[in-house]
Amino acid sequence: MSASEIFDRTARRHRRDRAAADFAAHDFIRTTMLDGIAERLTSVKRTFTDVLDLGSFDGRFTAPPGARLARIDAGFSFARQSGGVQADEDRLPFADASFDLVVSAGVLDQVNDVPGALSLARRVLRPDGLFLGAFLGGSSLSTLRSAVRAAEGDRPVARLHPQIDVRSAGDLLMRAGFALPVADSETLRVRYGGLGKLLGDLRGMAATNLLVDRQTLRRDTLTRAAAAFSDAADPDGRVAERFDIIFLTGWAPSPDQPLPAKRGSGTASLANALKRPG
């Protein structure tokens, strides 16, 4: 593990293996991501022949008809369930220009080297290949963050992952060398009867704390966090939690692509980015 890495790769593999058996009971966030990716994909009027599912979980993503599909996942159990290969997203085992479509749903927020992972995704794409990604970012888990801060008092401990906002996500696409980059977001609000239910979902979707310097949450701190979480309840006793899904769209550069709009012009749109010729 590099000294600059913030996520524990070994813990991540173990958490994903733990979640694999019952993932279908907690997959609503990734299902929303896959629905958004599918909607964007239907707007693309072209044929894909070789597709990579980058972070496959249980293999729910379905490739376009007739396409060959490869899958990778950082967890052994998910890789086995999906018929894929176990590998990290920032350490891809594929040759350059192997695919014309790369899809990634629900993993980029847990990758140590996000710029590197995006650069690798661009490199394994053929010219004019498409990348479609989605991950949690923005102000996700804002209620939980507030409850934990209140519980920690004047000695806060890092317990939740840093988040990438939509503007930074667009910058990351550009930095990785994608053409016609677009980043947009969708907010999903889920209501919980208590902190335990939320933590159960996070464990079930392999989204708990993976920070290298994580510390065990003491029982008294957890009790205070649960009380602070409940204090945010609506009149019916349920607490709304926020999940911001960041969607990414980018194309591997190709000489026949239209030139992008000048940065800051405000003329680029998701619809135009998806309507590629061919």
C-alpha positions as CSV (number, residue, x, y, z in Angstrom):
1,M,0.0,0.0,0.0
2,S,1.4,3.4,-1.0
3,A,1.8,6.0,1.7
4,S,-0.4,8.4,-0.3
5,E,-3.4,6.0,-0.5
6,I,-6.4,7.0,1.7
7,F,-8.4,3.8,1.2
8,D,-7.4,0.3,2.6
9,R,-7.4,-2.0,-0.4
10,T,-7.4,-5.2,1.7
11,A,-10.4,-3.9,3.8
12,R,-12.2,-3.0,0.6
13,R,-11.9,-6.5,-0.8
14,H,-13.1,-8.0,2.5
15,R,-16.1,-5.6,2.8
16,R,-17.1,-6.5,-0.8
17,D,-16.9,-10.2,-0.1
18,R,-19.0,-9.7,3.1
19,A,-21.6,-7.8,1.1
20,A,-21.8,-10.2,-1.8
21,A,-24.1,-12.8,-0.3
22,D,-27.0,-10.3,0.4
23,F,-26.2,-7.5,-1.9
24,A,-29.6,-7.7,-3.7
25,A,-31.3,-6.6,-0.6
26,H,-29.3,-3.3,-0.5
27,D,-28.6,-2.6,-4.2
28,F,-31.1,0.3,-4.6
29,I,-28.3,3.0,-5.1
30,R,-26.5,1.0,-7.8
31,T,-29.8,0.1,-9.4
32,T,-30.6,3.8,-9.8
33,M,-27.1,4.3,-11.2
34,L,-27.6,1.5,-13.7
35,D,-31.0,2.9,-14.7
36,G,-29.3,6.3,-15.4
37,I,-26.5,4.8,-17.4
38,A,-29.0,2.7,-19.4
39,E,-31.0,5.8,-20.2
40,R,-27.9,7.6,-21.4
41,L,-26.8,4.6,-23.4
42,T,-30.2,4.5,-25.3
43,S,-29.4,8.0,-26.6
44,V,-26.3,6.8,-28.3
45,K,-27.0,5.7,-31.9
46,R,-24.1,3.3,-32.6
47,T,-23.2,-0.3,-32.1
48,F,-20.8,-1.5,-29.4
49,T,-18.9,-4.8,-29.8
50,D,-16.6,-5.0,-26.7
51,V,-17.8,-3.7,-23.3
52,L,-16.1,-3.5,-19.9
53,D,-18.1,-3.5,-16.7
54,L,-15.7,-1.7,-14.3
55,G,-16.7,-2.6,-10.8
56,S,-19.3,-5.3,-11.6
57,F,-20.8,-6.1,-8.1
58,D,-23.1,-9.0,-8.8
59,G,-23.2,-8.6,-12.6
60,R,-26.5,-6.8,-12.9
61,F,-25.3,-4.6,-15.8
62,T,-26.5,-5.9,-19.2
63,A,-24.4,-5.2,-22.2
64,P,-26.0,-4.0,-25.5
65,P,-27.2,-6.9,-27.7
66,G,-24.5,-8.8,-29.5
67,A,-21.6,-7.2,-27.5
68,R,-18.9,-9.2,-25.7
69,L,-18.8,-8.3,-22.0
70,A,-15.8,-8.4,-19.6
71,R,-16.2,-7.6,-15.9
72,I,-13.8,-6.8,-13.1
73,D,-14.4,-6.2,-9.4
74,A,-12.1,-5.6,-6.5
75,G,-13.9,-8.3,-4.5
76,F,-13.3,-12.0,-5.2
77,S,-16.9,-13.0,-4.5
78,F,-18.4,-10.3,-6.7
79,A,-15.9,-11.1,-9.5
80,R,-16.9,-14.8,-9.2
81,Q,-20.6,-14.1,-9.1
82,S,-20.4,-11.9,-12.2
83,G,-18.1,-14.2,-14.1
84,G,-15.4,-11.6,-14.1
85,V,-11.8,-11.0,-13.0
86,Q,-10.7,-9.7,-9.6
87,A,-8.8,-6.4,-10.0
88,D,-8.7,-2.8,-8.8
89,E,-10.1,-0.1,-11.0
90,D,-6.8,1.8,-10.9
91,R,-4.9,-1.3,-11.9
92,L,-6.6,-2.6,-15.0
93,P,-5.3,-5.9,-16.5
94,F,-6.4,-5.1,-20.1
95,A,-4.5,-3.8,-23.1
96,D,-5.0,-0.4,-24.5
97,A,-7.8,0.0,-27.0
98,S,-9.6,-3.3,-26.0
99,F,-13.1,-1.9,-25.7
100,D,-15.5,0.5,-27.3
101,L,-17.7,1.0,-24.2
102,V,-16.6,1.2,-20.5
103,V,-19.3,1.4,-17.8
104,S,-18.7,1.9,-14.1
105,A,-21.4,2.1,-11.5
106,G,-20.9,2.6,-7.8
107,V,-17.1,2.2,-7.3
108,L,-15.1,5.3,-8.2
109,D,-15.8,6.9,-4.8
110,Q,-13.7,4.1,-3.2
111,V,-10.7,4.2,-5.6
112,N,-7.4,5.5,-4.3
113,D,-6.3,6.9,-7.6
114,V,-9.5,8.3,-9.3
115,P,-7.6,10.3,-12.0
116,G,-5.5,7.2,-12.7
117,A,-8.6,4.9,-12.9
118,L,-10.2,7.4,-15.3
119,S,-7.0,7.6,-17.4
120,L,-6.9,3.8,-17.6
121,A,-10.5,3.6,-18.6
122,R,-9.8,6.1,-21.4
123,R,-6.7,4.1,-22.5
124,V,-8.6,0.8,-22.7
125,L,-11.1,2.5,-25.0
126,R,-10.7,2.5,-28.7
127,P,-10.8,5.9,-30.5
128,D,-14.3,7.3,-30.2
129,G,-15.2,4.8,-27.5
130,L,-17.6,5.8,-24.8
131,F,-17.2,5.9,-21.0
132,L,-20.3,6.1,-18.8
133,G,-19.8,6.2,-15.0
134,A,-21.8,6.9,-11.8
135,F,-20.7,7.1,-8.2
136,L,-21.8,8.7,-4.9
137,G,-20.5,12.2,-4.3
138,G,-21.6,15.8,-3.7
139,S,-23.4,16.1,-0.4
140,S,-24.2,12.4,0.1
141,L,-24.9,11.2,3.6
142,S,-25.2,14.8,4.9
143,T,-27.5,13.8,7.8
144,L,-25.2,11.0,8.9
145,R,-22.2,13.3,8.7
146,S,-24.0,15.9,10.9
147,A,-24.9,13.2,13.4
148,V,-21.4,11.9,13.6
149,R,-19.9,15.4,14.1
150,A,-22.3,16.0,16.9
151,A,-21.5,12.7,18.5
152,E,-17.7,13.3,18.3
153,G,-17.9,16.7,19.9
154,D,-14.6,18.6,20.0
155,R,-12.5,15.5,19.0
156,P,-13.8,14.7,15.5
157,V,-12.5,11.6,13.8
158,A,-12.6,10.9,10.1
159,R,-15.3,8.3,9.6
160,L,-16.9,9.1,6.3
161,H,-15.2,9.3,2.9
162,P,-14.4,12.6,1.2
163,Q,-16.8,13.4,-1.6
164,I,-16.2,14.5,-5.2
165,D,-18.6,17.2,-6.3
166,V,-20.0,17.4,-9.9
167,R,-17.7,20.3,-10.9
168,S,-14.6,18.4,-9.8
169,A,-15.9,15.2,-11.5
170,G,-16.0,17.1,-14.8
171,D,-12.4,18.4,-14.2
172,L,-11.3,14.8,-13.6
173,L,-12.7,13.7,-16.9
174,M,-10.8,16.4,-18.7
175,R,-7.6,15.6,-16.8
176,A,-7.9,12.0,-17.8
177,G,-8.0,13.0,-21.5
178,F,-11.7,12.4,-22.3
179,A,-13.2,14.4,-25.1
180,L,-16.7,16.0,-24.8
181,P,-16.7,15.5,-21.0
182,V,-20.0,15.9,-19.2
183,A,-20.7,15.5,-15.5
184,D,-24.2,15.8,-14.0
185,S,-25.9,14.7,-10.8
186,E,-29.1,13.3,-9.4
187,T,-30.2,13.3,-5.8
188,L,-32.0,10.4,-4.2
189,R,-33.5,10.8,-0.7
190,V,-34.2,7.7,1.4
191,R,-36.1,7.8,4.7
192,Y,-35.0,5.7,7.6
193,G,-36.5,4.7,10.9
194,G,-33.2,5.0,12.7
195,L,-29.4,5.1,12.3
196,G,-29.1,1.3,12.5
197,K,-31.2,0.9,9.3
198,L,-28.9,3.3,7.4
199,L,-25.8,1.6,8.7
200,G,-27.2,-1.7,7.7
201,D,-27.7,-0.5,4.1
202,L,-24.2,0.9,3.9
203,R,-22.7,-2.4,5.1
204,G,-25.0,-4.3,2.7
205,M,-23.8,-2.2,-0.3
206,A,-20.1,-2.3,0.8
207,A,-20.0,1.4,1.5
208,T,-18.7,1.6,5.0
209,N,-15.5,3.3,6.2
210,L,-12.5,2.2,4.2
211,L,-10.1,4.9,5.3
212,V,-6.6,3.7,6.1
213,D,-6.5,5.6,9.4
214,R,-10.0,4.6,10.4
215,Q,-10.8,4.2,14.1
216,T,-13.3,1.9,15.9
217,L,-16.5,3.7,16.7
218,R,-17.0,3.5,20.5
219,R,-20.4,2.4,21.8
220,D,-21.1,5.7,23.6
221,T,-20.2,7.7,20.4
222,L,-22.5,5.5,18.4
223,T,-25.3,6.0,20.9
224,R,-24.9,9.8,20.7
225,A,-24.8,9.6,16.9
226,A,-28.0,7.6,16.8
227,A,-29.7,10.2,19.0
228,A,-28.5,13.1,16.9
229,F,-29.7,11.2,13.8
230,S,-33.1,10.7,15.3
231,D,-33.3,14.4,16.2
232,A,-33.4,15.1,12.4
233,A,-36.6,13.0,12.0
234,D,-39.8,14.3,10.3
235,P,-43.0,14.3,12.2
236,D,-43.6,10.7,11.3
237,G,-40.4,9.7,13.0
238,R,-38.4,8.9,9.9
239,V,-35.2,10.6,8.9
240,A,-34.4,11.6,5.3
241,E,-30.9,10.8,4.1
242,R,-29.4,12.2,0.9
243,F,-27.5,10.3,-1.8
244,D,-26.0,12.4,-4.6
245,I,-25.3,10.3,-7.7
246,I,-22.7,11.9,-10.0
247,F,-22.9,10.7,-13.6
248,L,-20.0,10.9,-16.0
249,T,-19.9,10.8,-19.8
250,G,-16.7,11.0,-21.8
251,W,-15.4,9.9,-25.2
252,A,-12.0,8.6,-26.1
253,P,-10.5,11.2,-28.4
254,S,-10.8,10.6,-32.2
255,P,-9.9,12.9,-35.1
256,D,-13.5,12.8,-36.5
257,Q,-15.1,14.1,-33.3
258,P,-16.6,17.6,-33.1
259,L,-14.5,20.2,-31.3
260,P,-15.6,20.8,-27.7
261,A,-17.1,24.2,-26.7
262,K,-14.6,26.6,-25.2
263,R,-14.4,26.1,-21.4
264,G,-16.9,28.3,-19.6
265,S,-19.0,29.0,-22.6
266,G,-22.0,27.0,-21.2
267,T,-22.9,25.6,-24.6
268,A,-22.1,21.9,-23.9
269,S,-25.0,19.7,-23.0
270,L,-25.5,16.0,-22.0
271,A,-27.8,15.4,-24.9
272,N,-25.3,16.7,-27.4
273,A,-22.4,14.8,-25.8
274,L,-24.4,11.5,-26.2
275,K,-25.5,12.1,-29.8
276,R,-22.3,10.9,-31.4
277,P,-22.2,10.2,-35.2
278,G,-22.1,6.6,-36.4
